[in-house]
Amino acid sequence: MNLLKRFSNYEKFKTYDDFYRNFELYVPENFNFAYDVVDEYARLEPTKRALVWCDDLENEKIFNFEDMRRMSNQVANYFLSLGIGKGDTVLVILQRRYEYWTTLLALSKIGAIGIPATHMLMEKDIVYRMEKADVKMVISVNEDELCDNIRRAAEKVDTVKFLAVIGKRDGFLDFTRGTETQSDQLPELPYCSERSAEDIVLLYFTSGTTGMPKMVTLSQGYTLAHIITAGYWLCCEDDGLHFTLAETGWAKASWGKLFGQWLCGSAIFVYDFHGKFDPDALLNHVSKYKITTFCAPPTVYRFIMKTDLSKYDLSSIHRMLTAGEALNPEIYKQIRMKTGHEIYEGFGQTETTIVCATFPGLVDIRPGSMGKPSPLYDVQLLDDNGNPVDTGAGEICLRLRKNQQGLFSGYYEDPALTESVMHDGYYHLGDLAYRDTDGYYWFVGRKDDIIKSSGYRIGPFEVESALMEHPAVLECAITGVPDTEGVRGQLVKATIVLAKGYAASDELVKELQNYVKKTTAPYKYPRVVEFVDELPKTISGKIRRVQIREQDGADS
C-alpha cells in the first residue's frame, strides 16, 4: 500500500508528454506530513517497514510505521515538556542517526520548525545559524569537537535555551533518556485543529557557494511535492528499499530520505558511517540489504567505477540516479559498461523539489543532460533583460503559477532577499542552461560563474567535463580571470588537482590544453592553468569558484 493516489492522480503515464500535461497534485488545506502520512500508515498498516538503519559497527535497527508513530510522539512530548511549540526553531545536527527521523516528525506534530545541519559546522557557522534563525534548542550527536563548538556558540546567542545530545554529556540534556520516559500518546494540541499546509516545517541553510548561506523555508505542502521526486524520478517502489547517500544536514536528505519515499510506500535505508568514505563498504551494504533504488552524487559514482564491482551482487537495484552537480558523461559511460545500469539525472535546488529530470517516458537518456521539466513547474530560460531565450544559454526561471507547489515559501524573515529572486512573475534560480531541439535541458553553470571571453559566453561545466576525462585530473574548477592585455575581456582559467602519479609541468599544461581543444570547442580551452593541492569548497563539498576568483583578484 502507498498513499500516492490519496494526494495525486498518480498512475503510470504512457509518455512524458502525457505525464507533464496531466499530472495533478492534491494538497489539503490542513495537511501535516507526520499526522497524515506517517500516523496514517501506522493506522492502516502498522507493521509496514519504514526505516532500515545500520552503522559501520554492525549495529542494525529496523522500524515499522507504528514504531515511528510511537517514538515521534514521545519526542514531541519531550519538546512540549521543555516549552517548545509552534513556530519555535530547533537546530538538528544528527548526521545519520535514526533519531533524526523521529525528531523531525515530532517537530512537525507540534508545529515547530526543524533546521537540519551538518556536523561539520564550526563555532562561527553555528553562531551564524543560531542568530539568523532565532534558534531556541539544539539537538546533536555526542561528539567532542561538535559539542564544544555548540556550547561555545550558545554562550553567545541569547535565544538558545536548551542543548541536548544523544546520550549523556555534561552541560547537555540527555535526549535519549528524556524521550524514552515520555508517554507515546499525545495530548490534545490546539495546533492539531489549527494546522495548515502553509505551516513552515523545515528551514535549510543553503550551501553558500556564492556568499553567506541563505535561510530557505519549506512548508508542509512542499513535502507532498516530493511525490514527483520519489514517484517519477527516483521511481521508489512500494515495499522497496531506497538508499540516498546524503547526510541529513543537507536538503538532499529531504529529497531522498524522508518525504517522497514514504508517500510511495518505500522503506528508507540509512547507512550511518563515519570517517573516510569506503566504496567497498558502501557496495557491500547495497548488496546485503537488497537496495532497489539508489541515488548518489557524481563523486561517489567516480569512486564506484574504480572498484571491482564483480565482488558484489547488485541485481536488486532497479534504478540508479544522481543529483547535486552535473554528471560527467565519462562517469555515466563507465558505470553503464560495468553495471549495465543507466544513471538518471535530476536537477533542483534547496528552494525546490525536482525541477528537471530524466523521467520515465522520455525517448532516450542523454548523459550530462538535466532531462525535461517536472509538471509542477513552467520552466523558462530568460536573458538578462527577462526575455525568453530560444537559442543559447539563459537563466533557469520558473514562471509562477496560481497555487504553485514544490517551491519554498521565501527566505526566513527576509522579504527583500526573497523579492530579489522572486519577481515579475518568476522565481529566478541563478543557474544557466540551454535547451536542445528536442526539449532536453543542459546545465551550463551558475550565472555568476559564466566567463565572457572574446565575445563568447563560456560555462565552466563543459570545460571541467573535458578536463575530467584526462587521467591526470583528479578535480578541477574553471573560472575567468581578467585579460591583462585587454583583448579578450576574460581568460579561461583551470585550477587543477592532479591525480596520484602526475606532477605539474609545462608539458602537462600543453597536453591538457590540447586535450580540451580536441574534446570541446577550441575557444573554450584554458589559457591559464594552475595546479593546487586542493580546491576551496563549501561544507557540503561544492567547489567555491567565487573564492578562486576573489583570490585571483587579490593577487593581481
C-alpha positions in Angstrom: 0.0 0.0 0.0 1.1 3.6 -0.7 -0.5 6.9 -0.3 0.3 8.4 -3.7 -3.3 8.3 -5.0 -4.6 10.0 -1.9 -2.6 13.1 -2.8 -2.3 12.9 -6.5 -3.6 11.3 -9.7 -0.6 9.1 -9.6 -0.5 6.5 -12.4 2.0 5.1 -14.8 1.6 7.6 -17.6 2.4 6.2 -21.0 4.6 9.1 -22.2 6.5 12.0 -20.8 4.1 14.5 -22.5 1.1 12.7 -21.0 2.8 13.0 -17.6 3.7 16.6 -18.0 0.2 17.7 -19.2 -2.0 15.6 -16.9 -0.3 15.1 -13.6 -2.2 16.7 -10.6 -1.1 17.2 -7.0 -3.8 17.4 -4.3 -2.7 19.4 -1.2 -5.3 19.5 1.6 -5.6 22.9 3.4 -4.8 21.4 6.8 -2.1 18.9 5.7 0.6 17.8 8.1 3.1 15.1 6.9 3.6 13.5 10.3 -0.1 13.0 11.0 -1.5 12.5 7.5 1.3 10.2 6.2 3.2 8.5 9.0 0.5 8.2 11.5 -1.9 7.2 8.7 0.4 4.3 7.7 0.6 3.3 11.4 -3.2 3.2 11.5 -3.7 1.3 8.2 -0.6 -0.9 8.1 1.3 -0.6 11.4 3.9 -3.3 10.6 4.8 -1.9 7.2 8.6 -1.4 7.1 9.6 2.3 7.3 13.3 2.6 8.1 16.2 0.2 7.9 19.2 1.7 9.8 22.7 0.2 10.2 26.1 1.6 11.1 29.7 0.8 10.4 30.0 -1.1 13.7 27.4 -3.7 12.5 24.6 -2.4 14.6 21.2 -2.6 13.0 17.6 -1.4 13.7 14.5 -1.9 11.6 11.5 0.3 12.3 7.9 0.0 11.1 5.4 2.8 10.9 3.9 2.1 14.3 7.4 2.4 15.7 7.8 5.8 14.0 4.4 7.0 15.3 5.1 5.9 18.9 8.6 7.2 19.1 7.8 10.6 17.4 5.0 11.1 19.9 7.5 10.5 22.8 9.9 13.0 21.2 7.0 15.5 20.7 6.0 15.2 24.4 9.6 15.8 25.4 9.7 19.0 23.3 6.4 20.1 24.9 7.8 19.5 28.4 10.6 22.0 27.6 8.1 24.6 26.3 9.0 24.1 22.6 5.9 24.8 20.5 4.5 26.2 17.3 6.9 28.4 15.4 10.0 27.6 17.6 13.1 26.8 15.7 15.3 23.8 16.6 18.7 23.1 15.2 19.1 19.4 14.4 22.6 18.0 13.9 22.1 14.3 14.0 24.1 13.1 11.0 22.6 9.7 10.0 21.3 8.7 13.5 17.8 7.2 13.4 16.7 9.8 15.9 16.8 12.4 13.1 13.5 10.9 11.6 11.6 10.8 14.9 12.8 14.3 15.8 11.6 15.9 12.5 8.3 14.1 12.8 7.9 15.3 16.4 8.6 18.9 15.4 6.1 18.6 12.6 3.5 17.3 15.1 3.8 20.3 17.4 4.2 22.9 14.6 7.8 23.7 15.4 10.5 24.2 12.7 13.4 21.8 12.2 16.7 23.2 11.0 18.8 20.3 9.7 22.5 21.0 9.8 25.8 19.1 9.2 28.1 18.0 12.0 31.0 19.7 10.1 29.9 23.2 11.2 32.4 25.2 13.2 31.6 27.6 16.1 31.2 30.6 13.8 28.9 28.7 11.5 26.7 27.6 14.4 26.6 31.1 15.8 25.5 32.4 12.4 22.7 29.9 12.2 21.6 30.4 15.8 21.4 34.2 15.4 19.8 34.3 11.9 17.1 31.7 12.8 16.4 32.7 16.4 17.2 29.1 17.5 15.7 28.0 20.8 17.1 24.5 21.1 19.9 22.4 19.6 19.9 18.6 19.4 23.1 16.9 18.3 25.2 13.7 18.1 27.5 13.2 21.0 30.9 14.2 19.5 33.6 16.2 21.4 34.5 18.8 18.9 31.0 19.4 17.7 29.6 19.7 21.2 32.3 22.1 22.2 31.5 24.3 19.2 27.8 24.2 20.1 28.4 25.0 23.7 30.6 28.0 22.9 28.2 29.2 20.2 25.2 29.0 22.6 27.0 31.2 25.1 27.0 34.0 22.5 23.3 33.7 21.5 20.6 34.7 23.9 17.7 32.9 22.2 19.2 29.4 22.8 17.6 27.9 25.9 18.3 24.1 25.6 21.2 22.0 24.4 20.7 18.2 24.1 22.7 15.3 22.8 22.1 11.6 22.1 23.2 10.0 25.4 25.0 11.7 28.4 27.3 14.8 28.4 28.0 17.4 31.0 26.2 20.7 30.2 23.7 19.0 27.8 20.3 17.4 28.3 20.2 13.6 27.7 17.9 13.5 24.7 17.7 9.6 24.8 16.6 9.4 28.4 14.4 12.5 28.1 12.4 11.0 25.3 12.2 7.4 26.4 10.5 8.4 29.7 7.7 10.2 27.8 4.2 8.9 27.0 3.6 7.6 23.5 0.2 9.3 23.4 0.0 13.0 22.5 -2.3 15.3 24.5 -5.0 17.4 22.7 -3.0 20.1 21.0 -4.5 23.4 19.8 -2.2 23.1 16.8 -3.9 19.9 15.6 -7.1 21.8 14.8 -5.3 24.9 13.5 -2.7 23.3 11.3 -2.2 24.4 7.7 -0.4 23.1 4.6 1.3 26.5 4.6 2.9 26.0 8.0 6.7 26.0 7.9 8.1 22.6 8.7 11.8 23.0 7.7 14.4 25.7 7.4 17.5 24.9 5.4 20.7 27.0 5.1 21.9 26.9 1.5 25.5 25.7 0.8 26.8 29.2 0.3 28.7 28.7 -3.0 28.3 32.5 -3.9 28.0 34.1 -0.5 26.7 33.6 3.0 24.1 30.8 3.4 20.5 31.8 2.8 17.7 30.5 5.0 15.1 28.6 2.9 11.7 28.0 4.5 9.7 24.9 3.3 6.1 24.3 4.1 4.1 21.2 4.9 2.6 21.4 1.4 6.2 21.3 0.0 6.6 17.8 1.4 3.8 16.5 -0.8 5.5 17.8 -4.0 8.2 15.2 -3.5 5.7 12.7 -5.0 7.3 13.8 -8.2 10.8 13.4 -6.9 10.3 9.9 -5.5 7.5 8.6 -7.6 8.5 9.7 -11.1 12.3 10.3 -10.9 13.7 8.0 -8.2 10.9 5.5 -9.1 10.7 4.3 -5.5 8.7 1.1 -5.1 6.0 0.1 -2.7 7.7 -2.2 -0.1 11.1 -1.5 -1.8 14.2 -0.1 -0.1 15.5 3.3 -1.2 19.1 4.4 -0.5 20.1 8.1 -1.0 23.7 8.7 0.1 23.3 12.0 1.8 23.9 13.3 5.3 20.8 14.7 7.0 22.2 18.2 7.2 21.5 18.8 3.5 18.3 19.3 1.6 19.1 16.2 -0.5 18.0 14.2 2.6 14.5 15.6 2.2 14.6 14.6 -1.4 15.8 11.0 -0.8 15.5 10.1 2.9 12.1 11.1 4.1 9.0 12.6 2.3 8.6 11.1 -1.1 9.8 7.6 -0.2 7.2 7.1 2.4 4.5 8.5 0.2 5.5 5.8 -2.3 5.3 3.1 0.4 9.1 2.5 0.1 11.2 2.0 3.2 14.3 4.2 3.6 17.8 2.7 4.0 20.3 4.5 6.2 24.0 3.6 6.4 25.4 5.5 9.3 29.2 5.5 8.5 32.0 7.7 9.9 35.4 8.6 8.7 36.7 8.3 5.2 34.3 7.2 2.5 34.8 3.5 1.6 33.2 2.5 -1.7 33.6 -1.2 -0.9 31.8 -0.9 2.4 29.0 1.0 0.6 28.6 -1.6 -2.1 28.7 -4.4 0.4 25.6 -2.8 2.2 23.8 -2.3 -1.1 24.3 -6.0 -1.9 23.5 -7.2 1.6 20.3 -5.3 2.1 19.0 -5.7 -1.5 18.6 -2.0 -2.3 16.0 -1.4 -5.0 16.7 2.3 -5.9 20.0 4.1 -5.3 20.9 7.8 -5.6 24.4 9.3 -5.1 26.3 12.4 -6.3 28.6 12.0 -9.3 31.7 12.0 -7.0 30.5 8.7 -5.4 30.0 7.1 -8.8 33.6 8.2 -9.6 34.7 6.0 -6.7 32.4 3.2 -7.6 33.6 2.9 -11.2 37.1 2.3 -9.9 36.0 -0.5 -7.7 35.9 -4.2 -8.6 32.2 -4.5 -9.0 32.3 -8.2 -9.7 32.6 -8.9 -6.0 29.0 -7.5 -5.3 25.5 -8.7 -6.2 23.8 -5.5 -7.4 20.9 -7.3 -9.1 18.4 -5.9 -6.7 18.9 -2.4 -8.0 16.2 -1.3 -10.4 17.3 2.3 -10.9 20.4 4.4 -10.3 20.3 8.1 -10.1 22.4 11.2 -9.4 21.9 14.9 -8.5 23.7 17.7 -6.7 26.0 18.5 -9.6 26.1 17.8 -13.3 27.2 14.3 -14.3 30.3 13.9 -16.4 29.5 11.8 -19.4 32.6 9.7 -18.8 31.3 8.6 -15.4 28.0 7.6 -17.0 29.7 5.6 -19.7 31.9 3.7 -17.2 29.1 2.9 -14.8 26.8 1.7 -17.6 29.6 -0.5 -19.0 30.4 -2.1 -15.6 26.9 -2.5 -14.1 24.5 -2.4 -17.1 22.6 0.5 -15.4 21.8 3.8 -16.8 22.2 6.8 -14.4 19.2 9.0 -14.4 20.0 12.7 -13.6 17.9 15.2 -11.8 18.2 18.9 -11.1 16.8 21.2 -8.5 17.7 23.4 -5.6 17.2 23.6 -1.8 14.4 26.0 -2.7 12.6 23.5 -4.9 11.8 19.8 -5.4 13.0 18.1 -8.6 12.8 20.7 -11.4 14.1 18.8 -14.4 15.0 15.1 -14.6 15.2 12.0 -16.8 11.7 11.0 -16.1 10.2 7.7 -17.3 8.6 8.0 -20.7 11.5 10.1 -22.2 12.6 8.7 -25.5 16.2 8.4 -24.5 18.8 9.1 -21.8 21.2 11.8 -22.7 24.3 11.7 -20.4 25.0 15.1 -19.0 21.5 16.4 -19.6 19.2 17.5 -16.8 16.3 15.9 -18.7 13.0 17.7 -19.0 10.8 19.7 -16.6 8.6 18.4 -13.8 4.9 19.0 -14.3 4.9 21.2 -11.2 6.9 23.9 -12.9 6.7 26.0 -16.0 10.5 26.3 -16.8 11.7 29.2 -18.9 15.1 30.3 -20.0 15.5 34.1 -19.7 18.2 36.6 -20.7 19.5 39.4 -18.5 16.5 41.6 -19.5 13.9 39.0 -18.7 13.2 38.0 -22.3 12.8 34.3 -23.4 15.9 32.7 -24.9 15.3 30.4 -27.8 18.9 29.5 -28.6 22.0 29.6 -26.4 22.1 29.7 -22.6 19.6 31.5 -20.4 18.9 31.7 -16.7 16.6 28.9 -15.5 13.4 30.6 -14.2 10.1 29.2 -13.0 7.0 31.0 -14.2 4.9 31.3 -11.0 1.5 29.6 -11.2 -1.6 30.1 -9.1 -1.3 27.8 -6.0 2.3 27.0 -7.0 3.5 23.8 -5.3 7.0 22.5 -4.7 8.6 25.9 -4.1 10.0 27.4 -1.0 7.9 29.9 1.0 10.6 32.6 1.0 13.9 33.3 2.8 13.3 33.3 6.5 12.3 36.8 7.8 14.0 38.4 4.8 11.4 39.8 2.3 14.0 41.8 0.4 16.1 38.8 -0.3 13.0 36.9 -1.4 12.0 39.7 -3.7 15.5 39.7 -5.3 14.8 36.2 -6.7 11.1 36.1 -6.9 9.8 38.9 -9.1 8.0 39.8 -12.3 6.1 36.5 -12.2 9.2 34.3 -12.0 11.4 32.6 -9.5 15.0 33.1 -10.7 17.2 30.2 -9.9 20.5 31.8 -10.7 21.6 28.8 -12.8 22.2 28.9 -16.6 21.2 26.2 -19.0 20.4 25.7 -22.7 17.6 23.7 -24.3 18.2 21.5 -27.3 15.9 21.0 -30.2 14.2 18.0 -28.5 13.4 19.9 -25.3 16.2 18.5 -23.1 17.9 20.9 -20.8 21.7 21.1 -20.3 23.3 22.7 -17.3 25.9 25.4 -18.1 26.8 26.8 -14.6 25.9 29.4 -12.0 25.1 32.7 -13.6 28.0 34.3 -11.6 30.4 31.7 -12.9 29.9 32.4 -16.6 33.1 33.6 -18.4 32.9 36.2 -21.1 35.9 35.9 -23.4 36.3 37.3 -26.9 32.5 37.7 -27.3 31.8 34.1 -26.2 29.9 33.1 -23.0 31.6 30.1 -21.6 30.1 27.9 -18.9 32.5 26.1 -16.6 30.9 22.7 -16.7 31.7 21.8 -20.3 35.4 22.7 -19.8 35.5 20.9 -16.5 33.9 17.8 -18.1 36.5 17.8 -20.8 39.4 18.0 -18.3 37.9 15.4 -16.1 38.2 12.8 -18.9 42.0 13.2 -18.8 43.6 10.7 -16.4 45.9 13.3 -14.9 43.0 15.3 -13.5 41.5 14.4 -10.1 39.5 17.6 -9.6 39.3 20.9 -11.4 37.5 24.3 -11.4 37.1 26.6 -14.3 36.9 30.4 -13.7 37.5 33.6 -15.5 40.5 35.9 -14.9 41.0 39.4 -16.4 42.9 39.5 -19.7 45.7 41.9 -18.8 46.3 42.7 -22.5 42.7 43.9 -22.7 42.0 41.8 -25.8 39.6 39.1 -24.7 38.0 40.6 -21.6 38.5 37.4 -19.6 40.6 34.4 -20.0 39.6 30.8 -19.1 41.5 29.6 -16.1 41.7 26.0 -14.9 42.6 25.3 -11.3 43.5 21.6 -11.2 44.2 19.0 -8.5 46.4 16.3 -10.1 45.7 12.6 -9.8 48.2 10.4 -8.0 51.3 9.7 -10.1 51.2 13.0 -12.0 53.4 16.1 -11.5 52.9 19.7 -12.6 54.9 20.7 -15.7 54.8 23.0 -18.7 54.5 19.9 -20.9 51.4 18.7 -18.9 49.8 22.2 -19.2 50.2 22.0 -23.0 48.8 18.4 -23.0 45.8 19.4 -21.1 45.1 22.5 -23.2 45.3 20.4 -26.4 43.1 17.8 -24.9 40.3 20.3 -24.2 40.7 21.8 -27.7 40.0 18.3 -29.2 37.2 17.5 -26.8 35.1 20.6 -26.9 35.0 23.9 -28.8 38.7 25.1 -29.1 37.9 28.6 -27.9 37.0 27.2 -24.5 40.4 25.8 -23.7 42.1 27.2 -20.5 44.8 29.7 -21.4 45.7 29.9 -17.7 46.4 26.7 -15.7 47.2 26.5 -12.0 48.0 23.3 -10.1 46.9 23.2 -6.5 46.8 20.6 -3.7 43.1 21.1 -3.0 40.1 23.2 -4.2 38.2 25.6 -1.9 34.8 24.0 -1.1 31.7 24.6 0.9 30.9 22.4 3.9 28.7 20.3 1.6 31.7 19.7 -0.7 30.7 22.1 -3.6 33.5 24.0 -5.2 33.6 27.7 -4.3 34.6 29.2 -7.6 33.9 32.6 -6.1 36.8 32.1 -3.7 39.1 31.3 -6.5 38.1 34.5 -8.3 38.5 36.5 -5.2 42.0 35.1 -4.6 42.9 35.8 -8.2 41.7 39.4 -7.8 43.7 39.9 -4.7 46.8 38.5 -6.3 46.5 40.7 -9.5 
